[in-house]
Amino acid sequence: MTPESISPQEAKKLIEKGAVLIDIRERAEYLREHIPYARSLPLTDITAGKIVEGAERQPVIFHCLAGMRTVQNAKALTKAASPAPVLLMAGGINAWKSVGLPTIEDKKQPLPIMRQVQIVAGTLILTGVVLGYTADSRLFLLSGFVGAGLLFAGLSGLCGMANILLKMPWNRPEK
């Protein structure tokens, strides 16, 4: 059975009555911006068997960025919250913000890794095109190489650029 979806406004009312809000995005995403009172329990932890604690009698509301991760993983989320009733917040934190509800934001935290990949890939592709036209046509290969890497990442689910970016100093968790 698929859990019921609720609007951000409905979620807010339930949270005020004691419902537990669980953010299933990765920890770095949560640290960058999250909904007040939300607990971080990344989907990777849930699929590894972690469960929601302290919500036996109250509904558990799960959310992600835009609602897709919660819908796609509804079965695992239901299992992680059992026996509590499970609800999915439609549209995730994006919908929460779009109706004017508050978030806690820490701009000192790094951007989500996929945004970093998009920035670096876009910069490399643009650089390859500009240099290909102005300096040497062989530099168009840079754009082709990045495009091939993005295609491989999309097909395989393995992103070499993301793995490299995760090792950068600004993406290392502070101890």
C-alpha positions as a printed Julia matrix, in Angstrom:
175×3 Matrix{Float64}:
  0.0    0.0     0.0
  1.38   3.42   -1.01
  1.45   6.04    1.74
 -0.81   9.06    1.38
  0.68  12.27   -0.01
  0.01  15.5     1.82
  0.63  19.16    1.03
  3.25  21.22    2.88
  0.45  23.1     4.65
 -1.08  19.83    5.88
  2.38  18.65    6.95
  2.94  21.85    8.94
 -0.34  21.36   10.81
  0.53  17.75   11.62
  4.05  18.71   12.77
  2.5   21.26   15.14
  0.41  18.39   16.57
  3.48  16.18   17.12
  4.08  14.39   13.81
  7.7   13.54   13.06
  9.23  15.08    9.92
 12.05  13.08    8.32
 14.32  14.54    5.64
 15.64  11.67    3.49
 18.08  13.76    1.47
 21.8   13.23    1.97
 23.35  14.82    5.05
 25.15  17.55    3.05
 21.85  18.59    1.45
 20.2   18.72    4.87
 23.02  20.81    6.36
 22.81  23.3     3.49
 19.05  23.85    3.98
 16.32  22.08    5.9
 12.85  22.52    7.33
 12.71  23.51   11.01
 12.12  20.48   13.27
 13.03  18.05   10.48
 15.28  15.14   11.41
 17.91  13.94    8.98
 17.71  10.25    8.09
 19.26   9.83    4.63
 17.72   7.36    2.23
 21.06   5.52    2.07
 20.77   4.85    5.83
 17.13   3.78    5.5
 17.93   1.31    2.72
 20.78   0.0     4.91
 18.21  -0.86    7.6
 18.07   2.18    9.89
 14.66   2.92   11.31
 12.86   6.04   12.52
 13.12   6.21   16.3
 10.68   7.81   18.71
  7.63   7.93   16.46
  5.62   4.9    17.51
  2.32   6.75   18.0
  2.72   9.84   15.83
  2.55   9.99   12.03
  5.9   10.09   10.25
  6.13  12.51    7.33
  8.94  11.91    4.87
 10.24  14.5     2.43
 13.07  14.98   -0.04
 13.95  17.79   -2.47
 11.05  17.58   -4.94
  9.09  14.5    -3.89
 10.48  11.92   -6.31
 12.79  10.07   -3.89
 10.0    9.65   -1.36
  7.54   8.3    -3.93
 10.11   5.96   -5.5
 11.12   4.58   -2.1
  7.73   4.54   -0.36
  7.97   0.85    0.53
 11.34   1.24    2.29
 10.11   4.38    4.09
  7.0    2.58    5.31
  9.14  -0.24    6.66
 11.53   2.2     8.39
  8.66   3.94   10.22
  6.64   0.85   11.11
  4.31   0.68   13.02
  3.73   4.46   12.8
  1.48   5.82   10.02
  3.51   7.11    7.07
  2.81  10.2     4.96
  4.79  11.66    2.05
  5.06  15.42    1.65
  4.24  16.17   -1.98
  6.83  18.32   -3.73
  9.42  18.03   -0.95
 11.29  21.0     0.46
 10.83  22.84   -2.85
  7.04  22.81   -2.38
  7.45  23.81    1.28
  9.44  26.89    0.22
  7.11  27.69   -2.71
  4.18  28.23   -0.32
  6.26  30.57    1.83
  7.04  28.26    4.74
 10.4   28.83    6.49
 13.61  26.86    6.15
 16.91  26.98    7.97
 19.71  27.72    5.53
 23.48  27.59    6.07
 25.23  29.02    3.03
 28.6   28.09    4.52
 27.82  24.47    3.7
 28.91  23.24    0.26
 26.48  23.16   -2.64
 24.9   19.77   -3.34
 27.32  17.6    -5.27
 25.17  17.39   -8.41
 25.02  21.19   -8.61
 28.81  21.22   -8.34
 29.02  18.68  -11.17
 26.71  20.83  -13.31
 28.84  23.94  -12.65
 32.14  22.21  -13.44
 30.8   20.33  -16.49
 29.18  23.48  -17.87
 32.36  25.47  -17.36
 34.51  22.82  -19.07
 32.12  22.49  -22.02
 31.89  26.26  -22.5
 35.67  26.58  -22.2
 36.16  23.84  -24.81
 33.78  25.54  -27.25
 35.28  29.03  -26.79
 38.86  27.77  -27.06
 37.91  25.52  -29.98
 36.74  28.54  -31.95
 39.45  30.97  -30.84
 42.63  28.95  -30.28
 42.71  25.45  -31.76
 39.87  23.31  -33.1
 41.27  20.28  -31.27
 40.11  21.89  -28.01
 36.53  20.98  -29.0
 37.55  17.51  -27.78
 37.36  18.84  -24.21
 33.63  19.44  -24.66
 33.23  16.01  -26.25
 35.12  14.34  -23.4
 32.94  16.01  -20.75
 29.78  15.14  -22.72
 30.89  11.5   -22.94
 31.53  11.49  -19.18
 28.04  12.84  -18.5
 26.53  10.23  -20.83
 28.44   7.46  -19.05
 27.32   8.82  -15.64
 23.71   8.86  -16.76
 23.8    5.33  -18.15
 25.85   3.7   -15.39
 24.95   5.73  -12.31
 28.67   6.26  -11.67
 29.91   9.85  -11.9
 33.68  10.22  -11.89
 33.46  13.99  -11.62
 31.23  13.74   -8.54
 33.69  11.31   -6.95
 36.54  13.74   -7.57
 34.55  16.71   -6.29
 33.64  14.83   -3.1
 37.38  14.68   -2.3
 37.83  18.44   -2.59
 38.58  20.28    0.68
 35.31  22.24    0.69
 33.32  18.97    0.57
 35.1   17.27    3.48
 33.01  17.12    6.63
 34.36  19.12    9.54
 35.38  17.05   12.53
